[in-house]
Amino acid sequence: MHTESPSNALFKSGRHPWQGIRAGAFEGAADTYAIHDEMRRRAPVWQAPWGDVYLTGYDLVSSSLANRKLSHVPPADVMADPQSAIRDWLIYQEGSAHAALRQALQQPFVGKGMPALRPIVAETIEDLMGDSGLSGTTEVVAAFTRAVPERVICRLLGVPDQDMPMIRAWSGSIRTLLDTGFDDAFGSGANHANDMSDYFVEHLRHLLAAGRMPPLLTGLAGLVKALGLTVAGRNIAFLAFAGHETTVHLIGNMLFHLAHQPSQWAALRADRRLAASAVAETLRLESPVQKICRWPLEPVIIGGQEIEKNRLMVLLVGAANRDPAQFADASRFDLGRAGRQNLAFGRGAHVCIGRALAEMEGVAVLEAVLTHWKTVEPVAARWMDNSSIRGLDALTLRLTA
């Protein structure tokens, strides 16, 4: 594949100016979008010197997400450990296996399921805000933006409050693991994805014995019958991780931009119906999931470039959602934005199963924030050092009740 290279000398030195997008090589969240912009201009389909292929443009990423010639399942040589819990996750299945697994998992998210979850989410948010009395200069990630999704997912899955710190620690470890590359994620070494899966296998066993089904597990008996206890437990662990981790960063990223854009905060206070727009614009501008991976089932032509079978393709969702060809003034946070759908939750058969819950939770949080706080002003922020998940380690705001 021929693409423009910024510097051949940098290839030889082992350091490339776009190295920051590589799993395990990220150094500084502030540079990620500058790298995306340059890649989109100079090499929208780029084979890196380390072999992976990166896509940045909206149309390229969008079409690749729905391309049936691109597999969601890593090749056999990547999935080296047959005992890895991650290999059973919904996102790494396709065809009939994916359809059966998705059908078994999605019951609480469709039909009357979402309205039944809304009061639980609202009560959880209000309990936390009422107990904490958040005001003044506050680091809101630990106090609020992480605490809310953690409490919500634990209540929805029936996880005891005392186990929440353990879920948090496992999730943080998995977040790091998934950004180090597939050799580590699917390797034979011990990892916390396996530990978290073992926990949920036992959790499901106890729930079945007690006959007590929490809101996200109303179809637990059928789920276990369809998948077996081990696969079911591994996928509930995945829902626990993905179902709160991305929401944590959605909420934090949203408050970051509202605090830095007083005019947008004022518009939202004047018209609370803009809450859904604030969620959508945050998902576009700061997509919590920055990367989605695919592997060609056969040689394919993408953007005029030939990509060989089984070559790792990294679809840079964060870059696609800032493509100026699709979104005018793409780097600006704008609650009045209209236009094409962002790709933060993916597209096609693998669109995120928890999308409706994440969006509902984001709106509910914002409505509570508007009720409790008159002003939010930025003080300090520290972005996570992670190329796959975009979010804040810390966000200090000045809050006026």
Buried (B, 14 or more C-beta within 10 A) or exposed (E): BEBEBBEEEBEEEEEBEBBBBBBEBBEEBEBBBEBBBBBBEBBBBBBBBEEBBBBBBBBBBBBBBEBEBBBBBBBEEBBBBEEBBBBBBBBBBBEEEBEEBBEBBBBBBEEEBBEEBBEBBBEBBBEBBEEBEBEEEBBBBEBBBBBBBBBBBBBBBBBEEEEBEBBBEBBBBBBBBBBBBBEBBBBEEEBBBBBBBBBBBEBBEEBBEEEEBBBBBBBBEEBBEBBEBBBBBBBBBBBBBBBBBBBBBBBBBBBBBBBBBEEBBEBBBEEBEBBBBBBBBBBBBBBBBBBBBBBBBEEBEBBEBBBEEBBBBBBBBBBBBBBEEBBEEBEEBBBEBEEEEBBBBBBEBBEBBBBBBBBBBBBBBBBBBBEBBEBBBBEEBEBBEBBBBBBBBBBBBBBEE
